[in-house]
């Protein structure tokens, strides 16, 4: 389980990274008008990985489909609990 200090550092790292990107309009100069995404990855003090994905689309279904893919991945990753098999 991630410790609260590590979770805090992960969110701070993501927020700092996003602010530095948001403060420079040049980062958005060549984005397509209809669909784009941003992703970043990093690690905590125990070298456990984290990632963030931000997606923009003029079509709501693009974002919905990406979220469904993520939800499907999460379901496949959930550990089997002991009481589930009883």
C-alpha positions in Angstrom: 0.0 0.0 0.0 1.3 3.5 -0.8 2.2 5.6 2.2 0.5 9.0 2.6 3.8 10.9 2.2 4.4 9.1 -1.1 0.9 9.7 -2.3 1.2 13.3 -1.5 4.5 13.5 -3.4 3.0 11.8 -6.4 0.2 14.4 -6.6 2.5 17.3 -6.0 4.8 16.1 -8.8 1.9 15.7 -11.2 0.5 19.2 -10.2 3.9 20.9 -10.6 4.5 19.2 -13.9 1.1 20.2 -15.2 1.5 23.8 -14.0 4.8 24.2 -15.8 3.2 22.9 -19.0 0.1 25.0 -18.6 2.2 28.2 -18.1 3.8 27.9 -21.5 1.4 28.5 -24.4 4.0 27.1 -26.9 3.3 23.6 -25.4 -0.2 23.9 -27.0 0.8 25.6 -30.3 0.6 22.5 -32.5 -2.1 20.5 -30.9 -4.8 19.2 -33.2 -8.1 20.9 -32.7 -10.3 17.9 -32.2 -8.4 15.4 -30.1 -5.2 15.4 -28.1 -3.7 13.9 -25.0 -0.9 14.4 -22.5 0.8 11.7 -20.4 3.5 11.6 -17.8 5.0 9.0 -15.6 7.2 9.0 -12.6 8.1 7.1 -9.5 7.9 7.5 -5.7 10.7 7.1 -3.1 10.3 3.3 -3.2 10.6 3.3 -7.1 7.0 2.4 -7.5 5.6 3.8 -10.8 2.8 6.2 -11.3 1.3 7.8 -14.4 -1.3 10.4 -15.4 -3.2 10.8 -18.7 -5.1 13.9 -19.7 -7.2 13.7 -22.8 -9.2 16.3 -24.7 -11.7 15.6 -27.5 -14.5 17.4 -29.1 -16.2 14.0 -29.3 -17.5 12.9 -25.9 -17.3 9.2 -27.0 -13.5 9.4 -27.3 -13.0 10.3 -23.7 -15.7 7.8 -22.6 -14.0 5.0 -24.6 -10.7 5.8 -23.0 -12.2 5.7 -19.5 -13.9 2.4 -20.3 -10.6 0.9 -21.4 -9.0 2.0 -18.1 -11.9 0.7 -16.0 -11.6 -2.7 -17.8 -7.8 -2.8 -17.1 -8.4 -2.0 -13.4 -10.9 -4.8 -13.1 -8.4 -7.3 -14.6 -5.7 -6.0 -12.2 -7.7 -6.4 -9.0 -6.3 -9.0 -6.7 -8.5 -11.9 -5.9 -9.6 -11.6 -2.3 -9.6 -14.7 -0.1 -13.3 -14.3 0.9 -14.3 -14.0 -2.8 -13.4 -17.7 -3.3 -15.3 -18.9 -0.3 
